[in-house]
Amino acid sequence: MSTEQPSIGVFDSGIGGLSVLRELQAALPGERFVYWADSGHAPYGERSTAFVRERSHAVVQALREQHRVKAVVIACNTATAAAIDSLRHAHPDVPIVGIEPALKPAAALSRTGHVGVLATRSTLASDRFQQLAERVGGDCHFHPQPCDGLADAIEQLAAHSQDDAAEDGAAVRSLIRTYVQALGPIGGGAGAIDTLVLGCTHYPLAWSDWVSATGAKVQLIDPAAAVARQLRRVLAARGALSEDGSCARAGEPRVHLQLELVSTGELAPLQAAVARWASPG
């Protein structure tokens, strides 16, 4: 029997889930991770619910059959909305943690009572999102803004070095400005949007571009850290938390535990994206 430490499976349609992975690595330094990019079937955000559900089940099944995963993180808002309930039903013995737009903390932080929600069209059209908005809305008004093409534009950055990605970076910045402007007035004035929820895991990878587009006028909300805290709680409750975050002996430098990368598309862009956005250091 293998004595290798079991891993945590993390999956997304592409590189977006790296924004979640880096928070998982920070919160759970003793864990091994398998990151699965379903790039051969991306993007999820502009696919049908049935397609995303089918791919999500295929990926989780592969993670269980091909890797020794003790938990699964759906690092994709679209896949969480489409498939988390059916995945939990199909795999009751493995904890599955998803991600969804952080509407509740955004509503609590907003002073104007107006929150912009930037996400894929599929996420915003899902029953799960609608139910969440109705449940936590109260006196807060949510302004959904589909961001067609933005996740794919961010994905394209991974295919180039930072020096060669100027054109793709300009495309990302242009789309972000367009979608921020489409929301309407932002800021602290009456009726203005003062809080933005980044409802796709790709979007935080362009954090500086969001800050440039909004300035100090709004608060940006990324739920990735909350996902990491939830997974830590789930693993601790099951007695499955690995506390030792180093393979080093006394006096030796710390060595982070293994991160295994899997892609149904080309692996090189994923490797470049990890080096750029999710290197454990």
N, C-alpha and C positions, 0 to 999 in steps of 0.2 A: 504494500500500500504506500502511495506517495505521501511524503511528509511535508511537501511544499505547502506554504500558507495559501489558503483559498483567497480568491480575488473578489473584487467588487466590479461588476459589469456596468459600464456607462455607455449609453448610446444616443446618437442623434443622426439626422439625415446627412450631416456633414461635419464641419469643424465647429459649428456653433456651440456644441456642448462642452467645448474646451473652457468656456467661461464658467461652467459649473465644475468641471474637473479641477481647475486650479483652486477653487474654494474647498473642494473635497480633499485635495492634497494638503491644504493648509490646516483644515480641521481634523484630519485623520492621517497624521504623518506615519502611522504604523501600518497602514494598509497597502496592499497591492491592488492595482487597477488594470482592467482591460477596457480600453476605449474603442468602441466600434462605430466607425463612420459608414453609414449606408449610402455612400456617395454615388454608387452605381444606380441608385433609385431616387436620387434627390432631384428637385427640392420637394420636401413634404408639404410645405406651406401652400402650395398651389395644386395639390393633388386631392382626390376625393377622400372622404372619411374612410370608405371601404378599403381603398388602396393603402392608406397609412396604417390602418388597423392590421391588414394582412402582413405588411412589412414588419410592423412592430412585433407581431407574434413570431414571425420567422427569425428575427434577430434575437429575441429572448430565448427561443428554442435553441438556436445555434450557440448562444452564450452558455447555456446549460449543458449542451452536449459536447461542445468543443473546449470549454474552459471550466475551471472549477470555481464557479461564482457562488458566493454565499449571500449576495444581495444584488439587486439591479436598480440603477438610477436611470430614469427616462429623462435625459437632459435635453428635452425638446418639448416646447409648449404644445405644438400641434399633435405630436404623438401622445402626449399625456391626455389631451382632450379626447382624442379618438379612441384610445386603447387601454388606458390604465385599468378601468373597471374589468374589462374582459381578460386582461393579463393577470390580474389578481385572482380572478376566478379560475383561470387555467393553471396557475402556479401558486396554490395556497401555501406551499411549504417554503417559499422564498420571499423575503420582504422586497417589495417593489415600491420605490419612492419616485414620485413624479415632480413636475414643476408646472406652475400656473402663474398667470399675471398677478402681481402682488397688489391686488386691489384694496385689501383690508388695511395694510400699513400705509398705503398711499392716501386713503380716505382719512386716516387718523392724523397724517402729517399736514394735509392740505388746509390752508387757512381760508382760501377763497371758496372751497367746496367744489372746485372744478379740477378734474384729473384727466389728463390725456393718456390714452392707452394705445401704444404703438405695437402692432403685432401683425402676424400674417393673416390673410383673409380667412383661412381655414380656422384658425384659433378664434377669431372674433365671431365667426358664424356658428361656432359649436354650441351645443346645448349646455355643456359644462361651463363655458364662459358666461352665457346668458344667466344661468342659475347663480353663478358666483356674484355677478353684478347686482342681481336682484336681492341676494342675501345680505350683502354688505353695503349696499348703496346708501340707504337712509337719506340724509340730507345732501349727500355728495352726488354730484353729477359726473358721470363718466363719459368721456368723449373718445369713442373708438376710432382709430385711424389705421386702415390697412396699408401696409408698406410694400406694395408689389415690387418685386425685383431687388429689394434691399439685401435680403439674406444671401441671394445669389451673388450680388456685387461684392459683399464681404467675403464670400467663399472664393471669389476670383483672386483676392489678395494673396491667398495661400499658395497660389500657383507661381508666384513671382517672389524674387528677393525683395527686401525692403527698398533697395536702390532702384529696382525696375518696376515698382508698383505704383508709380506716380499717376498714371492714367486711371488705373483702377481705383486708387485712393480718391482721385478727383470725382469719379462717378459716385462713390459712396458718400462723399461730402455733399454732392449736389442732391442726391436723393434724400438725405437726412434733412437738409434745408427745406426741400420741397414739402416733405411730410410734416415738419414742424410748423411751417407756414400754413399748411392746410388745416391745422387744428383751430386756427383763429388766434385771438389775442392771448398772449402769455405774459405772466408777471403777477404782481400782487394786487392789481386793481380789481374793483368789483366786477364779477363775472369772468375774470381772466383765469386761465389755466396756470396754476403755480406748481404743479407736480406732474411729472411724466413717468409712466410705468413702461419699462422696456420689456415687452411681452414676447420676445423671441430671443433665444439664447445666443444667436449670432450678434445681436445688436450691441451688447456690452463690449464686444471686441473692438468696437469703434468708439469707445467711451470719449476720447478726447474730441472727436468730431461732434458728438452730441453736446459737449460742454461749449464748443465753439459756436454751435448753432443757437444755443439758448442763453449763453452767458451766465450771469448770476440770477437770472430771472425765475428759474424753476429748480425744483429738486428732482433728481433722477433716481429712480428706484430699480434696483436689480435684485431679484429674489434668490440668486445663487447661494449666497451665504446661509440663507434660511433653509435651503435644501440640505446643505452640508450639516447644519445643526440637527435637522430632523433625522438624517441618516445616522448620525452619531447616537442620538437617543434610541433609535430603533435597534441598532446593533448592541448597545449597552444593555437594553432591556432583555435581549436574547442571550446575553453573555457571550457575544460573538465579536467584541471589540478587541482589536489588536493594538496594544498600547505602545509597544516598542517601535519607535520611528527610525531607528538607526541600525545598520548592520555593522557598525564600527566597534572596535574594542577601545578600551581606555587609551587616550592619547592619539587615536587615529581620527581622521576626518570622518564626518557623518556621510553615509552613503544612502541615498533614498532608495526605498524598495522599488521593485521593478514596475514599470509601466509598459504594458503590452499594447501595441497599436494594430488595429484590424480595419481594413477598408474594403468595401465591395467595388470601389473604383481604384484610382491610382493611389499608391501609398505615399509617394514622394511629397505631394502637396500637404497631406496630413502631417507628415514628419516635420515639414517646414513650418506649418502652423503651430505645432506643439513647441518647437524651438522659439517661435516668436511670441506666443501668447500664453503658453501653459507649462513652460519649463519649471521643474521643481526647484531649480537653483542648485 
